[in-house]
Amino acid sequence: MASFTSKVKEELAKIQIRNDPSALSELAGIIHCSATVTIGRGGVALRLVTENKNTVNLIFALVRRLYKTDCELSQTLNQMKKEIYRVTIRVQNMEKLFNDLAVPYGISFEVNTSSTTFADLTSDKERQISYLRGCLVGNGVITDPEKQYHLQINVSSLSLAEKILEMLNTYSIKGGITERKTGYIVYIKEAQGISDLLTLTGAYACVLDIEDIRLTRELRNTANRQVNFENANIDKTVESAMVQIQAIRLIEERKGLDFLSPSLREAAEVRLNNPESPLSELASLCGGISKSGMNNRLRKIVNIADQLR
């Protein structure tokens, strides 16, 4: 069965991009979150490793659209017999590609988040959404919402993590940053924030899945709260009845029930004959007095027993 992350990436990868600037922003998001620099016989190149075939197809489509060339692809199996795809991006003018992506040309891969090129990649709402979509497709992880609400985007530098979080805050999506050995993680831990980001980037079917799960969970929690409330009321009723019956037995033993006024004696006899009944039922058996009236009578009986003690 496909993971929820795979479902999200499959849906996002099929979104049609309107123009080349947005396509470049989406490619940048993918590259920034998941690429490394390699040097071989063909010179400098960018390489990405992924288990998701939809991510591979999207990278090929974006590079072909923007640079009129195909990527290189190799496949292997991991220890779990699962396909691993290695995508190598090598275009005729690699320096231009690096500059387009706001990455200084060289043997190390570091996103220049303070450059005007990076600002251009995220200059308006459409390009920001494309960039965030690329980040999710490139190195996003979304936990199965049946288990918990958690979305994270893995990046290599703090400055990039801060820029992504800044974009999320622009759309009132609350998140945070945590450091790991391999880099940094931008995370969202609220169902609403995850739904908002997936809606923003176009994963509408997955949003419906999350909302359906969230509604089911809320209904289940409401039912559990109702059961707990009712159980607590039952426990409270039983405890009160035991206190009242003990008080009546004490009065009966010490003074006799005739010691009580007629109304209190009636209440005492009704309680003794109906030890498990709630106040409303006892009240109906006492000439139809109110529930609070019945409670007052029983409270007076308990007070008398306390005085006798």
C-alpha positions in Angstrom: 0.0 0.0 0.0 1.3 3.4 -0.9 2.3 5.7 1.9 0.5 9.0 2.5 3.7 10.8 1.5 3.6 9.0 -1.9 0.0 9.9 -2.4 0.7 13.6 -1.7 3.7 13.6 -4.1 1.7 11.8 -6.8 -1.0 14.4 -6.7 1.3 17.3 -6.6 3.5 16.0 -9.4 0.5 15.9 -11.8 -0.4 19.6 -11.4 0.0 21.5 -14.6 2.3 24.6 -14.2 1.1 27.7 -16.1 4.4 29.4 -17.0 8.2 29.0 -17.0 8.9 31.2 -14.0 6.7 29.0 -11.8 8.2 25.9 -13.4 11.7 27.2 -12.4 10.5 28.0 -8.9 9.1 24.4 -8.5 12.3 22.9 -9.8 14.3 25.1 -7.4 12.2 23.8 -4.5 12.9 20.2 -5.5 16.7 20.9 -6.0 17.1 23.0 -2.9 15.7 20.2 -0.6 17.1 17.1 -2.2 20.1 17.6 -4.6 23.8 17.2 -4.2 26.7 18.2 -6.5 28.6 15.5 -8.3 31.8 15.7 -10.4 32.6 13.0 -12.9 33.7 12.5 -16.5 30.9 14.8 -17.7 31.9 17.5 -15.3 29.7 19.1 -12.7 26.2 17.8 -12.3 23.3 17.7 -9.8 22.1 14.4 -8.5 18.9 13.5 -6.6 18.0 10.1 -5.1 14.4 9.2 -4.5 12.0 6.3 -4.1 9.2 8.1 -5.7 8.7 7.6 -9.4 6.3 10.6 -9.6 9.1 12.9 -8.4 11.4 11.5 -11.1 8.8 12.1 -13.8 8.3 15.7 -12.6 12.0 16.5 -12.5 12.4 15.1 -16.1 9.4 17.2 -17.3 10.7 20.4 -15.6 14.2 20.1 -16.9 13.0 19.3 -20.4 10.7 22.3 -20.4 13.3 24.8 -19.0 16.5 23.5 -20.5 15.4 21.4 -23.5 17.4 18.4 -22.4 16.8 15.1 -20.6 18.1 14.0 -17.3 20.0 10.8 -16.7 18.4 8.0 -14.8 19.7 4.9 -13.1 17.8 2.4 -10.9 18.8 0.0 -8.1 17.1 -2.0 -5.4 17.6 -1.4 -1.8 17.7 -4.1 0.9 13.9 -4.1 1.1 13.8 -4.8 -2.7 12.4 -1.4 -3.3 13.3 0.7 -6.4 15.7 3.5 -5.8 16.0 6.2 -8.6 19.1 8.3 -9.1 18.5 11.3 -11.3 21.4 13.2 -12.7 20.8 16.7 -14.1 23.5 17.9 -16.6 22.7 20.6 -19.1 24.9 22.3 -21.6 25.5 25.4 -19.5 25.7 24.2 -15.9 26.8 27.6 -14.6 23.6 29.1 -15.9 21.5 26.3 -14.2 23.2 27.0 -10.9 22.7 30.7 -11.2 19.0 30.2 -12.1 18.6 28.2 -8.9 20.3 30.7 -6.6 23.2 28.2 -6.0 26.8 29.5 -6.2 28.6 27.6 -9.0 31.2 25.2 -7.5 31.8 21.8 -6.0 29.6 22.5 -2.9 25.9 22.8 -2.9 24.6 25.8 -0.8 21.4 27.8 -1.5 22.1 31.6 -1.5 18.9 32.6 0.2 20.0 36.3 0.4 20.5 36.6 -3.3 18.2 38.5 -5.7 17.8 35.3 -7.7 16.3 33.5 -4.7 14.1 36.5 -4.1 12.9 36.2 -7.8 12.2 32.5 -7.3 9.7 33.4 -4.5 8.7 36.9 -5.7 4.9 36.5 -5.8 2.2 34.1 -4.6 2.2 31.9 -7.6 6.0 31.4 -7.5 6.0 30.9 -3.7 3.3 28.2 -4.1 5.3 26.5 -6.8 8.5 26.6 -4.7 6.7 25.1 -1.7 5.2 22.4 -3.9 8.7 21.6 -5.1 10.0 21.4 -1.5 7.3 18.9 -0.7 7.9 16.8 -3.8 11.6 17.0 -3.4 12.1 16.1 0.3 8.8 16.3 2.1 7.5 13.6 4.5 3.9 13.4 5.7 3.0 10.9 8.4 -0.1 8.8 7.9 -2.8 11.1 9.5 -4.5 7.9 10.9 -1.4 7.7 13.3 -0.5 11.3 13.9 -0.4 14.8 12.3 3.1 15.5 11.2 4.6 17.1 8.0 8.3 17.9 7.6 10.6 19.2 4.9 14.2 18.3 5.1 16.8 20.9 4.1 20.6 21.3 4.4 20.9 24.8 5.9 19.3 26.9 8.6 18.9 29.9 6.3 16.9 27.8 3.8 14.8 26.4 6.7 14.1 29.9 7.9 13.1 31.1 4.4 10.6 28.2 4.0 9.1 28.9 7.5 8.8 32.5 6.6 6.8 31.6 3.5 4.6 29.3 5.5 3.9 32.1 8.0 2.9 34.4 5.1 -0.1 32.1 4.7 -0.8 31.8 8.4 0.6 28.2 8.6 2.3 27.6 11.9 5.4 25.5 11.9 8.8 25.2 13.5 12.5 24.3 12.8 14.6 21.6 14.5 18.2 20.6 13.9 19.2 17.1 12.9 22.7 15.5 12.2 22.1 15.7 8.5 20.7 19.3 8.4 17.5 21.0 9.5 13.8 20.1 9.4 10.9 22.5 8.9 7.8 20.8 10.5 4.1 21.3 11.0 2.4 19.3 13.7 -1.2 20.6 13.5 -3.8 19.0 11.2 -5.1 22.4 10.2 -1.7 23.6 9.2 -1.0 20.5 7.2 -4.4 20.8 5.4 -3.7 24.4 4.7 -0.3 23.7 3.1 -1.6 20.8 1.0 -4.6 23.0 -0.1 -2.2 25.8 -1.0 0.0 23.6 -3.1 -2.9 21.7 -4.8 -3.1 18.3 -3.1 -6.9 18.6 -2.7 -7.7 14.8 -2.7 -5.2 14.3 0.2 -6.7 17.2 2.1 -10.1 15.5 1.9 -8.5 12.3 3.3 -7.1 14.3 6.2 -10.4 16.1 6.9 -12.3 12.8 6.8 -9.9 11.3 9.3 -10.0 14.3 11.5 -13.8 14.4 11.5 -14.0 10.7 12.3 -11.5 11.2 15.2 -13.4 14.2 16.5 -16.7 12.2 16.5 -14.9 9.3 18.3 -13.4 11.7 20.9 -16.8 13.3 21.4 -18.4 9.9 21.9 -15.7 8.9 24.4 -16.1 12.1 26.3 -19.8 11.5 26.5 -19.3 8.0 27.8 -16.8 9.2 30.3 -19.2 11.9 31.4 -22.0 9.4 31.8 -19.8 6.9 33.7 -18.6 9.7 36.0 -22.2 10.6 36.7 -23.1 7.0 37.4 -20.2 6.7 39.8 -21.2 10.0 41.5 -24.8 8.8 41.8 -23.8 5.4 43.3 -21.4 7.1 45.7 -24.1 9.6 46.9 -26.6 6.8 47.2 -24.2 4.9 49.5 -23.6 7.9 51.7 -27.4 8.6 51.9 -28.3 4.9 52.8 -25.6 4.8 55.4 -27.0 8.0 57.0 -30.5 6.6 56.9 -29.4 3.3 58.5 -27.6 5.2 61.3 -30.7 7.3 62.1 -32.8 4.2 62.0 -30.5 2.4 64.4 -30.0 5.4 66.8 -33.4 7.1 66.8 -35.7 5.3 64.4 -37.1 6.8 61.2 -40.0 8.3 63.2 -37.5 10.7 64.5 -37.5 12.4 61.1 -40.2 14.8 59.9 -42.9 13.2 57.6 -41.3 14.6 54.4 -37.8 13.4 55.4 -39.1 10.0 56.5 -40.8 9.6 53.1 -37.5 10.5 51.4 -35.6 8.1 53.5 -38.0 5.2 52.8 -38.0 5.9 49.1 -34.2 5.9 49.0 -33.9 2.6 51.0 -36.4 0.9 48.6 -34.6 2.3 45.5 -30.9 2.2 46.3 -29.7 2.5 42.7 -32.3 5.1 41.4 -31.2 8.6 40.3 -32.6 11.7 42.0 -35.1 12.4 39.2 -36.7 8.9 39.7 -36.8 9.3 43.5 -38.4 12.7 43.2 -41.3 11.2 41.1 -41.8 8.6 43.8 -42.1 11.3 46.5 -45.3 13.0 45.2 -43.7 14.5 42.2 -41.4 17.0 44.0 -38.6 18.6 42.0 -35.2 16.9 41.7 -33.6 19.7 43.7 -36.2 19.3 46.4 -35.4 15.6 46.7 -31.7 16.4 46.8 -32.4 18.9 49.7 -34.3 16.3 51.7 -31.6 13.7 51.4 -28.9 16.3 52.2 -30.8 17.2 55.4 -30.9 13.4 56.3 -27.1 13.2 55.8 -26.6 16.3 58.0 -28.7 14.8 60.8 -26.7 11.6 60.7 -23.5 13.6 60.9 -24.8 15.3 64.0 -25.7 11.9 65.6 -22.2 10.7 64.9 
